[in-house]
Amino acid sequence: MKAKKHLLKCALVAGVIISTSTPYAALAKEPSITMSEAEQVLNNLSKEQREALQQLEIGPGFIISPDINTTTPENVEIIVEFKQDPAKVEVKKQMLNQKKIS
């Protein structure tokens, strides 16, 4: 019985040591698609798919007022408006409308 506990402890310690010494980068996979494969996929897009790609907006999903100097290192006070109400507010609104939400 003592030998089993000792063996179990040793196995556990060895497992912890081995798992902490394994570099995580060694576990990372190589990219599964090459540049030529990506180009081939892009070449095979339909007209509608190409138009959809052209309409994608690249950039931040927010608007900064032109009055704000973004190059200064000084802190600036701003007001943030969210598109959706916070969860607590939304729950109370639904309760007022007598709707059941999950």
N, C-alpha and C positions, 0 to 999 in steps of 0.2 A: 504494500500500500504506500509506504514511504517512497519507494523507488519510483512508483508511478507519478506521485506528486512532484518529485524532484525532476523527473524526465519532462513532465508537463511544464514546469517552471522554466527549465532550460530551453525548451522549444519555444516558449512564449518570448523569452528574452532574446533569443536568436532571431526570431521573426521580427521583433521590434527593431533590433539593430540593423538587420538587413534592409527593412523597409525604409528606415530613415537615411540610410547611406546610399540608396539608389537615387541618382539624379533624375529629376522629373523631365528634363529635356531629352533624356535617353528614351523616354516612353512616348514622346511626341511622334506623330506620323508625318511622313513626307506629304506634300500637297498631292492630292489625288488627280489633279487636272493640270496639264501642261499649257504653256502659252499657245502652242499650235492648236491644241484641242479647243481652247477658249475661242480662238479666232475662227475655227471651223464652226462652232456653235453660233457665233455672231453672224457669220456668212449665211447660215441657213435660216435666219429669222424671216418671218413673213413681214409684209408691209405694215400691218397693224402693230406687230410687235416692235418694229423699228420706231414707229410713231410714238408708241407708249414710252420707249426708252428716251426719246427726245423730249418728252413732256415731263420727265422726272426732274424734280428740283434738287439741285445739289447745293447744299449750304445749310446754315442753321435753320431750325424750325421756329425762329423767333425774329422779331423786328426790333431794332434799336433806333430810338428817336435820333434824327439827324442833329438835334440840339446838343446831344451828349458828345463830349470830346473823348473818344475812345483811346487816344494816344497818350493821355496824361496818366502819370502813376498815382494820382490822387484818387481816393475813394469817391464814388458817386452814389447818391441815393436814387433808387429806382422803385417803380411800382410794377409788380408782376401780376398779370391777369391770366388765369388758367381757363382753358376751354371748357373744362368740366368742373363741377362743384366738388368740394371735398366729400368724402364718403359719409361723414356724419350729417352734412347738410342735405345730401341727396336722400338719405334714409328718412330724414324728417319731412322732406318734400313729398316723398312717396307715402308716408304715413298720413299726411294731410289730405292727399288724394285718395286715401283708403285703398292703396294698392299694396299687395303683398310682394315683398322682395326677398331674395336670398342673400 
